[in-house]
Amino acid sequence: MQRKAVVLYSSGLDSTTCMAIARAEGFTPFAISFSYGQRHSFELSVARQNAKRIGAAEHLVVDFDLRLMGGSALTADIDVPKEGVGSDIPVTYVPARNTIFLSFALGWAEVLGASDIFIGVNALDYSGYPDCRPEYIGAFEKMANLATKAGVEGTSAFKIHAPLISMSKADIIRRGTELGVDYSLTHSCYDPTPEGLSCGRCDSCRLRLKGFAEAGLVDPVGYVK
């Protein structure tokens, strides 16, 4: 009998590869996505269309609004940077986002009787977000086992899997390709057109295009000319 795993799924390149890895490791993925007021909400339409198509047994979309707090180019009226990745934490960082996401995933995992949560964070080819680091993942895992009925009673020991955390974007793409991931069913852009074309210039697009180029492959999604 396959074990259940909750997989944080945005429809992006990393989260989609992460779901494929969970399946390859023998888990039944339960995908969780978030409608949090993000300006790039096109990612949700892609997620809704493709979650079960790429192997999720169920797909849960949690709806809340981080625009009430703002503080990020993804949730407030702040321009998305288009000049490349700098050394500082960029304005596309959403305050506490992964902590919020993982908390919802942890709650659903406890309800499902699942001990495993997969998140596609990366600490190599990434924008410098503090909640993508190994120290953060380890700290959240410790907290998960202190703050849940299942953890305290010993009925479940929660494990936060971050299989992409030390991989380059090119290696992530190579691994996903090996596992049969169809990257045309993914979306990564922070500032797409209303039709869903990727801008090609935001941090997320730049990292994605760099990864495909280094992997010797062509990105199959559409970009603004």
N, C-alpha and C positions, 0 to 999 in steps of 0.2 A: 504494500500500500504506500503510495507516494505521500510525502509530508507536504503540508501546506506552507506557503511562504507569502507574506505580503510584500509586494514590490512597488516602490514609489515610481510612478510612471507619468511622465509629462508629454510623451510622444517624441522627445528629443533623442538624439543619437545615443547618448550615454544610457539613459533609462531603458531604451529599447534593447540595447545590447545587454544590459544588466538582466532584463527579463529573460533573454535567450540563455544567459549563463545559468540563471536559476533553474530553468527547465533542463538544461544539460546536466546539472548536478542532481537531478532527480526530484525536484520540487514541483508541486502544482502551484503556479503563480496566481495570486489574487491581487489584481492591479488597483492601485489607489491614485487618483489624480485630484487636483485642487483648482477650483474656480475661486481665485482670491483677489479678483479685481485687476489682474495683470493686463497691461496694455497689449501684450502679444497673446490675446485670448484665442487666436486662431489655433494655437497648439492644442486647445481643448477639443476643438472640432475634429482634429486629426486623431487625438487620443480616443475620443468616443467612437470614431469610425473603425479604428484598427486594434484596440486592446485585445478583443477576443480573437481577431484575425491572426494576431501574432502569438497567441497562446495563453491568454489569461482565462482562467475558469470563470471569474467574475470581475466586473469593473465597477468600482465605487468612485463617484465624483463628489467630493466634499465642497460645499459652497460657503464661503465667508468673504469678508471684504477688507483687505488690508489698505485700501485707499483711504479708509477712515483715519489711518495713522500717517500714510504717505512715507516720505523719507527715502524714496528710491525712484530711479528713472522708470522703473517698471510699474510703479503704483502711484505716481504723482506726475504733475505737469513739469517734468524735468526732461530735457533732451537726452536721448540715448547717444552716448559717445560713438563717433564713427571714425576716430583717428588712430585706432589700434590700442593694444593692451599696454597700460603703463605699470609703474611700480607700486602705486598706491591702490588700496581697495577702491574699486570703481563705484560710481553712483548707481550702477545696476544691481549692486548688493541690496537685497531686501532684508531689513532688520529681523533677525531671529527666524528666518524662513524655514531652514531645515529643522530647527527645533520644533517649530509648529507642525511641520509636515510629519516628522517622525513621531510626535506625540499622538497625532491622529492614527498613524499606522500602527503604533503600539496598542492603542485601544482596540482597533479592529482585530489585530493579531490575537489579543487576549480573548475576545469574543469568539473568534474562529477556532481557538485551540491551537494556534500556530505559534511556534517558538522562534521563527526565523523571519527577519525583515531585511530586504535587499534595497540598497540605495546606490545610485550611480554616481556618487561624488568622485572627483578626481583632483589630486593635489599636485599634478605635474603640468599638463597642458590645461590650465584653467585661469580664471580671472583674478585669483587671489582672495576668494571669499573665505573668511575664517571658519565657517561651518562646513568646509570641505576637507579639513585636515584629519589625519589619523588620530591625533589627540582628542579631537572633538568626538569622533565616532566611538572611541574607547570610553570616554566620559559618559556619553549618552547610554551606552550599553550597561554600564555600571548603574546608572540612575534607573534604567528600565527594570532592573532586577531588584531595586530597592523600593520602587514606587508602585508596584502592581501586586494584586492578590496572588496571581500565579507565581510571581517571583518570591514573595515573602513566604508562601505556604510550600514552596518547593515543587509545585506541580509542573512548573515550566522554567527553564533557564533560557532567557531571551538572548539571541545572538543577532547582532547587527552586521550584516555582510556588506562590505564595500569592495567588491572584486576589481573595480577599475581604479582604485585610489592611487596606485603607483605606476599606472600604465600611461604611455604617450597616447595622444589622440589617434595616431597612425596605428598603434598596436591595438587599440580598442576596435578600430574599424576592421583590421585584419582578423581579430578574434570573432567579431560579429559576422563577418563574411564567411568564415569557416563554419559558423553555426547556422548559416542560411538566412541571416537577417536581410530583409529587403529594405534598404535605406531610403527607397522612394516613399515609404510609408512613415517617414519621420519628419519632424519639423524642429528647427533649432533657433530660428531668428528671433531677436528681441524686438524688432521693429519692421514687421512684414507689411506689404501692401494689403489693402482690403481683400484682394483676391488670393492672398496667401503666398505671394512671391517673396523670397528672402531678400534682404537688402544687400547682403554681401559685404557689409562694411562694419557692422557692430562686432563686439568682441566674440560673441557666440558664432557668428558666421565666419569670422576670420580664423578662429581656432578649428572650426569644422573643415573649411576649405584647405587649410594647412595640413590637417590630418589626412584628407583624401589625397592630396598631392604627394605627401611623404609615403603614403601606402601604395602609390602608383595606380590609383583608381580615380574615376570620375564621379563626382557627387551627382546623384540622379535627381535631386530636387531642383525646382525652378528658382532662378535669381533674376532680379531686376537687371536689365541690360545696361 
